[in-house]
Amino acid sequence: MKARIPCLVLVAQLTAGCAVAPVSSEISWNGWIINDVPGTEVEVLSEGRVVVTTPDGTPISEGEQPSENSPGLWQLTVDPDTDVGLRVSGTGIHPTVWRVRTPPASGWWMNGALFGIGEAGLDPMLELVEELKGELIQWRDDPDQGVLIYGQPRIETATDLAAWTGASVTVVDQDYHEGRVALITVDEAGIPALASDGGAILGPNEVEGPVTFIIAWDLAPGPIRMIVDASDGRAMVSDWNGEGGDVLSAFHLTLPSVLQ
């Protein structure tokens, strides 16, 4: 199967005019960064840092806030149409690592597409997983010793809804150690539960339903791979490189449009 990575949805910034711009290998990529998963109480990330890296985590450049009058508006200088990592850090958020592909020309990412994972939002989710799984997530007490994956599929059609119902997720670190995974859904009453992987027998706290959140832990720092096998046969692979204490963002996950 072919590797797929979570991608940010981009809005091209078009310019008009007759002048011919000098040829440059770099482009400007701009947009607002917020301090948690998009919701009603998020704020812009005005105090923080954004580092552009190669896929293996080597720093390339650092984002800037070009205007004091627009806190939270960030500008990145990147090569066009290239796979990169973005590491977002700041007050009140867990260091958050994204894998994205840069746009082919200077442009903007959509509002809410890029964010840091807030401590206030993630910590209750981890408490919920501990309750549903009946086990402790050691990362909560000692995050520097490992990395954690947190994300949400992009479900846009009935086909996607069916594909993420009964889906399975596997995560491995550089030592080929398989991490722990919790797939969250909601039951008929809207109460969070563990999503069944489609087996004939439901486990404790499991219900049949589409995956709404993915959380994985017990992973060593370094290269991390996540493999998603949808119930309709589609599959995707996401790769990151994380440092101890990082949260690897698995938001905007999109299954391939056809079977690979």
Secondary structure, DSSP 8 states (H G I E B T S, - for coil): ---------EEE-----S------S-EEEEEE-BSSSSSTT--B--SEEEEEE-TTS-EEEE-B---TTSTTEEEEEE-TT-EEEEEEEETTEE-EEEEEE--SSSEEE-TTSSB-EEHHHHHHHHHHHHHHHTS--GGGT-GGG-EEEEEEE---SHHHHHHTBT-EEEEEETT--B-EEEEEEE-TTS-EEEE--S-SS--TTEE--B--EEEEEEE-SEEEEEEEE-TTS-EEEEEEEE-TT-EEEEEEE---SS--
